Every structure is written in C-alpha cells, then in structure tokens.
Amino acid sequence: MAKSNISSKEHSCYKTLHSIALNGESTQYELSASTGLTYAPIHEAVKVLLASNLIHETRQESFRGPLPKRFFGLTLKGLAKAVLFTAKIPQDLDRIAEKWGGLLPLALGKWKYFISAGLEGQFIQAFIWVAKWILDWGYDTENFATKRFWYYIFVMTAGAAKAKWIKALRGDPELRRWAVEEMKEWLLEGREYVRTHERSLEALEMSNEPDWKKMVNDLRFHVPEESKYNRPLSDEELSHFLE
C-alpha cells in the first residue's frame, strides 16, 4: 500500500473541518467524539483552521471550570473547502446544505430546490466553480460569491443547459427576482461598455485628429443612472460589502 503524503496534522484538520461541515457548529469535545481523534490533535486542528479562516468561533457558553465552552462553525471559505472535499458524495452535500445553506441562501440554500428541478449534477459543477473563486480569488462574502453563481449560470452555460437553469429560476419567486435584478444590472453595465468601445472605434477610424479633451470624457465608464451603484447603499447592501 502506498504511503500517504498527508501529514497527521493535515489529516486532523480535514477530519475536523469535515465534521463541522456535516454536523454544524461544534465544541472541541464534540469534534473529538465525532472524529475519533483525541483532544490534543483536535485542539491543534482548530487553531490551524481558525488561523486559515476556514472556521470561526460562533459563540461561548459558561462551563464548569475557569474556561467557557467554545463553539466553532464554518466560514464561507471553509464551506467552499468542505464542498470541494465532498462534491462527489451527494448525501454529504445534503447535510452540508442543511447545516450551512444560510451562508449562501440563493445558491447552496436552494440545493433541494435545484435537485427537484433536475439540476443536481449541474449545480455541483456550478458550486465547485464558485468554490474555486472563493478560495483562489478571495470572493469569500455572500454578495460576491452569489454574483459568481449568477455569472456561471448566465455566462458559462449556453443552449439547453442555460434554458434548464432559467426554467428553474423562473419556478422560484426569490430566485427569479434575484436573477432578473442581476441581469438588468449586467445589461446596464454592458451597454455602457459597448458605448465606450464604439467611441474607441470612432477615434481609431477618424480621418482627422480627435478632440482629445472631449474624447477622454467619452472614453470613461459612466455608471448608468438606473444602476443600483449610482445611488446610496442601503444598510443591508452596505453590510454585504462589509462582511
């Protein structure tokens, strides 16, 4: 049998993260019981996972002795890592979605609905793609990760695959409203980009030297008046960017 290249510390971290993903917020003693590891490797794994921003302390409770009982849960980054570990195990994804779907309510929070719409395999592919953006590019807030999910549906799919997604989005009022709002914003920005490209082409093709002072302004991206980014953010919207 080939020797594993995974160190004992990495193995403890994996088992600890996986247990929290499947069972919800947990104390170190609960993690020891669920993983079969002794307290010492669990304690070390928790320290590593906290430092890596894969888990966070969710709350404390008073306990016998001087130290409180500490509970730990997944961060969005930890959720992404856990999904990549278990993407080929549907029963595990069921439990992860049940425990942590609230971190991404318009994506993982709709896991059961997407299954009912016949999109289980496509959803797993989409979420793996989103998870890589969270881990590799730092899109580790609900707002940015959810936008990546939308982008996958409408830019990375086509034809019958896209039609299947759109049919599912139409069938859920919350998803439909979200998809419509994002599409309107996408089109507003897209039209403004097209305008600047058209002005660039015009400048390139002019027989006479352009009026560069005017051209500089024409080549700027102007946030459309109808855009949600052209108005003050609500407290709820602001909180998404500050998560």
C-alpha positions as CSV (number, residue, x, y, z in Angstrom):
1,M,0.0,0.0,0.0
2,A,1.4,3.4,-1.0
3,K,2.3,5.7,1.9
4,S,0.0,8.7,2.2
5,N,1.6,12.1,1.7
6,I,-0.9,13.7,4.0
7,S,0.6,14.6,7.4
8,S,-1.2,13.7,10.7
9,K,-1.9,17.4,11.2
10,E,-3.4,17.8,7.8
11,H,-5.5,14.6,8.4
12,S,-6.7,16.0,11.7
13,C,-7.6,19.4,10.0
14,Y,-9.5,17.6,7.3
15,K,-11.5,15.4,9.7
16,T,-12.3,18.4,11.9
17,L,-13.5,20.6,9.1
18,H,-15.5,17.7,7.6
19,S,-17.2,17.1,11.0
20,I,-18.2,20.7,11.4
21,A,-19.5,20.7,7.8
22,L,-21.7,17.7,8.4
23,N,-22.8,18.3,12.0
24,G,-23.0,22.0,12.3
25,E,-21.3,24.2,15.0
26,S,-19.4,22.0,17.4
27,T,-17.2,22.2,20.5
28,Q,-13.8,20.6,20.6
29,Y,-15.1,17.8,22.8
30,E,-17.9,17.1,20.3
31,L,-15.4,17.1,17.5
32,S,-13.3,14.6,19.4
33,A,-16.3,12.3,19.7
34,S,-17.4,12.7,16.1
35,T,-13.9,12.2,14.5
36,G,-12.5,9.6,16.9
37,L,-9.4,11.9,17.5
38,T,-8.1,12.7,20.9
39,Y,-8.4,16.2,22.3
40,A,-4.8,17.2,21.5
41,P,-5.0,16.9,17.7
42,I,-8.4,18.4,17.7
43,H,-7.2,21.4,19.7
44,E,-4.3,21.8,17.2
45,A,-6.5,21.4,14.2
46,V,-8.9,24.1,15.5
47,K,-6.0,26.5,15.9
48,V,-4.9,25.9,12.3
49,L,-8.4,26.2,10.9
50,L,-9.0,29.4,12.8
51,A,-5.7,30.9,11.5
52,S,-6.6,29.9,8.0
53,N,-10.1,31.5,8.2
54,L,-11.8,28.2,7.5
55,I,-13.7,28.2,10.7
56,H,-14.6,30.9,13.3
57,E,-15.8,30.9,16.9
58,T,-19.6,31.2,16.8
59,R,-20.4,31.6,20.5
60,Q,-19.4,30.7,24.0
61,E,-21.3,29.1,26.9
62,S,-20.3,29.1,30.6
63,F,-18.9,25.8,31.7
64,R,-17.5,24.1,34.8
65,G,-14.0,25.4,35.5
66,P,-12.5,28.8,34.5
67,L,-12.8,28.5,30.7
68,P,-16.0,28.8,28.7
69,K,-17.3,26.2,26.3
70,R,-16.4,27.4,22.8
71,F,-18.4,26.6,19.6
72,F,-17.0,26.7,16.1
73,G,-18.6,26.9,12.7
74,L,-17.7,27.2,9.1
75,T,-16.7,30.5,7.3
76,L,-17.7,30.8,3.7
77,K,-14.1,29.9,2.8
78,G,-14.4,26.8,5.0
79,L,-17.7,25.9,3.3
80,A,-16.1,26.1,-0.1
81,K,-13.2,23.8,1.0
82,A,-15.7,21.3,2.6
83,V,-17.8,21.2,-0.6
84,L,-14.7,20.5,-2.7
85,F,-13.8,17.6,-0.4
86,T,-17.3,16.1,-0.6
87,A,-18.6,17.2,-4.1
88,K,-18.9,13.5,-5.3
89,I,-20.9,12.4,-2.2
90,P,-24.5,13.6,-2.6
91,Q,-25.5,12.5,0.9
92,D,-22.8,14.6,2.4
93,L,-23.8,17.6,0.3
94,D,-27.4,17.2,1.6
95,R,-26.2,17.5,5.2
96,I,-23.8,20.4,4.4
97,A,-26.6,22.3,2.6
98,E,-28.9,21.7,5.6
99,K,-26.4,23.0,8.1
100,W,-24.7,25.8,6.1
101,G,-27.1,26.8,3.3
102,G,-27.7,30.0,5.1
103,L,-24.2,31.2,4.2
104,L,-25.3,31.3,0.5
105,P,-29.1,31.3,0.6
106,L,-29.5,31.9,-3.1
107,A,-27.1,29.0,-4.1
108,L,-26.5,26.3,-1.5
109,G,-29.6,27.3,0.4
110,K,-31.6,26.3,-2.7
111,W,-29.9,22.9,-3.1
112,K,-33.0,20.9,-2.5
113,Y,-35.0,23.0,-5.0
114,F,-32.3,22.7,-7.7
115,I,-32.3,18.9,-7.2
116,S,-36.1,18.9,-7.6
117,A,-35.6,20.8,-10.9
118,G,-33.2,18.1,-12.2
119,L,-30.1,20.2,-11.8
120,E,-28.2,18.2,-9.2
121,G,-25.2,17.4,-11.4
122,Q,-25.1,20.9,-13.0
123,F,-25.4,22.5,-9.5
124,I,-22.4,20.6,-8.2
125,Q,-20.4,21.7,-11.2
126,A,-21.5,25.3,-10.7
127,F,-20.8,25.3,-7.0
128,I,-17.3,23.7,-7.5
129,W,-16.6,26.6,-9.9
130,V,-17.8,29.2,-7.3
131,A,-15.9,27.4,-4.5
132,K,-12.6,27.8,-6.5
133,W,-13.3,31.6,-6.9
134,I,-13.9,31.8,-3.2
135,L,-10.6,30.0,-2.4
136,D,-8.4,31.2,-5.2
137,W,-9.6,34.8,-5.7
138,G,-11.0,35.8,-2.3
139,Y,-14.7,36.1,-3.3
140,D,-15.4,35.0,0.3
141,T,-18.5,37.1,1.0
142,E,-22.1,36.2,0.3
143,N,-22.5,39.1,-2.1
144,F,-19.5,38.3,-4.3
145,A,-19.9,34.5,-4.2
146,T,-23.5,34.8,-5.2
147,K,-22.6,37.0,-8.1
148,R,-20.2,34.3,-9.3
149,F,-23.0,31.8,-9.1
150,W,-25.2,34.1,-11.3
151,Y,-22.2,34.5,-13.7
152,Y,-21.8,30.8,-14.0
153,I,-25.4,30.3,-14.9
154,F,-25.7,33.1,-17.5
155,V,-22.2,33.3,-19.0
156,M,-20.6,29.8,-18.5
157,T,-23.6,27.9,-19.8
158,A,-25.5,28.0,-23.2
159,G,-28.3,26.5,-25.2
160,A,-30.3,23.7,-23.5
161,A,-28.1,23.8,-20.3
162,K,-28.9,27.5,-19.8
163,A,-32.5,27.0,-20.7
164,K,-32.8,24.4,-17.9
165,W,-31.3,26.8,-15.4
166,I,-33.6,29.7,-16.5
167,K,-36.6,27.4,-16.2
168,A,-35.6,26.5,-12.6
169,L,-35.0,30.2,-11.7
170,R,-38.5,31.1,-13.1
171,G,-40.0,28.4,-10.8
172,D,-38.9,30.0,-7.6
173,P,-40.0,33.6,-6.9
174,E,-37.0,34.5,-4.8
175,L,-34.5,33.2,-7.4
176,R,-36.4,34.7,-10.2
177,R,-36.4,38.2,-8.6
178,W,-32.7,37.9,-7.9
179,A,-31.8,36.7,-11.4
180,V,-33.9,39.5,-13.0
181,E,-32.3,42.2,-10.9
182,E,-28.8,41.0,-11.6
183,M,-29.5,40.6,-15.4
184,K,-30.8,44.2,-15.5
185,E,-27.6,45.5,-13.8
186,W,-25.4,43.3,-16.1
187,L,-27.1,44.8,-19.2
188,L,-26.8,48.4,-18.0
189,E,-23.1,48.0,-17.5
190,G,-22.7,46.0,-20.7
191,R,-24.4,48.8,-22.8
192,E,-22.1,51.4,-21.2
193,Y,-19.0,49.2,-22.1
194,V,-20.3,48.9,-25.7
195,R,-20.7,52.7,-25.8
196,T,-17.1,53.3,-24.8
197,H,-15.9,50.7,-27.3
198,E,-17.8,52.4,-30.0
199,R,-16.2,55.7,-29.2
200,S,-12.8,53.9,-29.2
201,L,-13.5,52.6,-32.7
202,E,-14.7,56.0,-33.8
203,A,-11.4,57.6,-32.5
204,L,-9.4,55.0,-34.3
205,E,-11.2,55.5,-37.6
206,M,-11.3,59.3,-37.7
207,S,-9.5,60.9,-40.6
208,N,-8.8,64.0,-38.6
209,E,-7.1,64.1,-35.1
210,P,-9.8,63.7,-32.4
211,D,-10.6,66.4,-29.8
212,W,-8.8,64.5,-27.1
213,K,-10.2,66.5,-24.2
214,K,-13.7,65.5,-25.3
215,M,-12.6,62.0,-26.1
216,V,-11.1,61.4,-22.7
217,N,-14.6,62.0,-21.1
218,D,-16.3,59.9,-23.8
219,L,-14.0,57.0,-23.1
220,R,-14.7,57.0,-19.3
221,F,-17.1,54.4,-17.9
222,H,-20.1,56.3,-16.6
223,V,-22.2,54.4,-14.1
224,P,-25.7,54.3,-15.6
225,E,-28.3,56.5,-13.8
226,E,-30.5,53.4,-13.4
227,S,-27.8,51.4,-11.8
228,K,-28.0,50.4,-8.2
229,Y,-24.4,51.6,-7.8
230,N,-25.4,55.1,-8.7
231,R,-27.4,55.6,-5.5
232,P,-26.5,55.5,-1.8
233,L,-26.3,51.9,-0.5
234,S,-29.0,50.8,2.0
235,D,-27.8,49.4,5.3
236,E,-28.5,45.9,4.1
237,E,-26.5,46.4,0.9
238,L,-23.7,48.0,2.8
239,S,-23.5,45.1,5.2
240,H,-22.9,42.7,2.2
241,F,-19.7,44.6,1.3
242,L,-18.5,44.7,4.9
243,E,-19.0,41.1,5.7
